[in-house]
């Protein structure tokens, strides 16, 4: 992401350790950003394709922004199955 030209994007699949009972709400944030100070700072981070099993975390930059390194954090909020849960058929 150091070229400083055009749109640039990085996607990573995140798999949850425990499955949720429905797609959770996922909050993403940047915990470290190493960015060139001589260009505009354009960054976007988001969660896409959220399911009970995981999601895709997406980092984007564009224009003349130059990114050397980035670290992302995330938190998922939602119900998980408990061993005492049961269903009648």
C-alpha positions in Angstrom: 0.0 0.0 0.0 3.0 2.2 -0.4 2.5 3.1 -4.1 0.3 6.1 -3.2 -1.7 5.6 -6.4 -5.3 4.6 -6.9 -7.6 2.6 -4.7 -6.0 -0.1 -2.6 -7.7 -2.7 -0.5 -6.7 -5.6 1.8 -9.2 -8.3 2.9 -8.8 -11.0 5.6 -11.2 -13.8 6.6 -11.8 -13.9 10.4 -13.3 -17.2 11.9 -14.9 -17.0 15.3 -13.7 -19.4 18.0 -17.3 -20.1 19.0 -20.2 -20.0 16.6 -23.0 -17.4 17.2 -26.7 -18.4 17.0 -27.3 -15.6 14.5 -24.9 -13.1 12.8 -23.4 -10.8 15.4 -22.7 -7.1 15.3 -19.0 -6.7 14.5 -17.1 -3.5 15.5 -13.7 -2.9 13.8 -11.0 -0.4 14.8 -7.4 0.4 14.0 -4.9 -0.3 16.8 -1.8 0.7 14.8 -1.3 2.8 11.7 2.1 3.6 10.1 1.3 6.2 7.5 3.4 8.7 5.5 3.0 12.1 6.9 3.6 13.9 3.6 0.4 12.7 2.0 -3.3 12.8 2.9 -4.5 10.3 5.5 -7.4 8.4 3.9 -8.3 5.1 5.6 -11.4 3.0 6.0 -11.9 -0.2 7.9 -15.0 -2.3 8.0 -16.6 -5.8 8.5 -18.3 -7.4 5.5 -20.1 -10.7 4.9 -20.8 -11.3 8.6 -22.2 -14.7 9.4 -22.5 -16.9 12.5 -19.1 -18.4 11.8 -17.0 -15.3 10.9 -16.6 -12.3 8.7 -14.3 -10.5 6.3 -12.3 -7.5 7.7 -11.6 -4.9 5.0 -9.0 -2.1 5.1 -9.0 0.5 2.3 -7.1 3.5 1.3 -7.1 5.6 -1.9 -5.6 8.6 -3.6 -2.0 9.5 -2.7 -2.1 8.0 0.8 0.9 5.8 1.6 0.4 3.1 4.2 3.4 1.2 5.5 1.7 -1.0 8.2 -1.7 -1.3 9.8 -3.1 -3.4 12.7 -6.8 -4.0 13.1 -8.9 -5.1 16.1 -12.4 -6.3 16.2 -15.2 -7.3 18.7 -18.3 -9.3 17.9 -21.5 -8.9 20.0 -24.3 -11.5 19.8 -25.8 -14.6 21.4 -23.8 -17.9 21.5 -25.2 -21.4 22.1 -25.0 -22.6 25.7 -24.8 -26.3 26.8 -28.1 -25.8 28.7 -29.9 -24.7 25.6 -32.3 -27.3 24.2 -35.2 -27.5 21.8 -38.4 -29.5 21.8 -39.3 -31.2 18.5 
